[in-house]
Each structure stands twice: as structure tokens, then as C-alpha cells.
Amino acid sequence: MLKISVADISVVDIYIERMMDSAPLTPAVFAILLSLSGGDRHGYAMMKDARRPECGGIAMGPGTLYGTLERLMRDGLVAETDVSDNERRRYYRLTNTGRAALDAELERMDSVVTAARHSGLLSARGRS
């Protein structure tokens, strides 16, 4: 049986927090943050953006979109705006924290691509 002391719990919590901070974003989160980096968007616009290759190329349904948006708002990465051009349409914006998360993910991706190029796994021009 594994015994963990109170002192160990804080070390475990710190480790988990660091792992979460460095973990890649999910495709849905990445697509939403990338879409919002271009300015305020409503849900349908984000779903359309996500399908574009430069925003991840993923098909996201309303359940995934709004469930992910709810978590992103709870975590402070995205906020709902006061702007509305339709009573049924809500607009969202990227917060400073969301921008920092997107920037960190882009840096992580850039490092991976650079390492792949240096190791010969990826040509200098991209895909072969």
C-alpha cells in the first residue's frame, strides 16, 4: 500500500500542475484559441474556422464547441463579450491568459517542428 504524507501531497500537486502547464492543448482548445486570436467570434464562426487547415482542420460539433468554451471561460482563457448582433448569437474573445496559452502552445509546436527538421524527420520545406 502506498503511503503519502501531507508534505508529499504538495509535491505531487506541484508536479501535476507543472505537467498540466506543459501539456499540449487539445485540438478543440487550440482551434478555438487560434480562431479567437483573429478577433471576437461567435460559435458558428469558430466552428467554420476550426475546419480550415491553418486552424487545425478539425470538425467540431456544437457540443464540443460549447463544452470547451465553458471550460475555457471557467479557466479564464476566453470571455464572453457584451457585443451581440443577434439575440441568439453570443460573441467570445481571447483573454490575456488565453493569448499566453496560445503563444506557449505555438512555441511548443515550433520547438517540435524544429527538432524534427534537425533530426531529419521533416524536410526543411515541410512535408515531403
N, C-alpha and C positions, 0 to 999 in steps of 0.2 A: 504494500500500500504506500502510495506517495504522500509524504507529509510536507506541507508548505507552511512556513511560518509567516507571520504578519509582515516581517521585513522582506520576505521573498515576494509577497504579493505586489508590493510597489515596484520591484524589479521586473516582474512579469508584466505588469501594466505598462511600464515604460517600454519594454521590448515590443509588446503588441502595438502600442501607439506608434513606435518608430517603423514597424513593419507596415502598418496601415498608411503612414505618410509616404512611404517609398513604393507602395504597391501601384501597379498600373491602374489607370481608370478603366472602368468597364466601357465597352463600345458605346452604349447608350449615353452614359455620362459624358464621354469625350465628344460625341456628336452634338449633344445639347450645348455644352460649353463652347464648342467651336462655332456653332450656329449663332449663339448669343454674342460672340466676340465681334460680330459684324453689326451689332446694334440690337435694340429691343425687337423681340419677335413674339408672335402668338404661336400656339401649339401646332397648328397645321403647317405653318411656315417652317417650324423646326423639323417636323416630320419630313417635309419635302427636302430641306437642306441635308438631312441625315442620309438621304438616298444618293446624294451627289458623291462621287469618289473622293473629292477633296475634303468632305466632312465625315468620312468613314465608310460610305457606301452601304449603310445598313437600312433595312426596312424595319421601321419601328411603328407598332400599333399604338392606339390611344392609351391602352392600359399601361404599357411600358413607359410611354412618354410621361403621362401624368403621375404615375407612381414614382418615377425617377425625379421629376420636377419637385414633387412633395418632399422627397428626401434631400434634394439639393437646397430647397428653401429652409428646411429644418436645420441643415448643416451650415447655412449662411453663404452658400456659393452662388445662389440665384435668389432674386427678389421679384415679387410681383410689382408691376408699375401701376400708377394711377391712370395711365392712358387707356382709353377704350374708344374704338370706332364702331363698336357693335356691342350691345348688351350681353351677348353670349360669348364674346371674344375677350380673353384676358391676355395681357402682354407681360412678358418677363424680361428681366435684364440681368446681366452678369454683375456680381458684386466684386469688390476689390479682392476678396478671398477667393472667389471663383476665378478671377483673372490670374491670381497667383497659382492656383491649382492647375489651370490650363497651361500656363507658362512652364511649370515644373514638369508636366507630362510631355510637353513638346521638347523640352531639354532632354528628358529621359529617352524619348524616341530618337532624337538626334544622336545621342551617345550610342545607342544600339546600332543605328544605321552606320555611323562612323566606324564602330568596332567591326561590323560585318564587312565593310569595304576593306578595312586594313587586314582582315584575316582572309580575304579573297572569296568570301561567301556571296558578295554582292559586287557587281562591276561598278566602276567609277560613275557610269552614266545611270545607274539604277538597275532595273531588271534587264536580264539578257533576252 
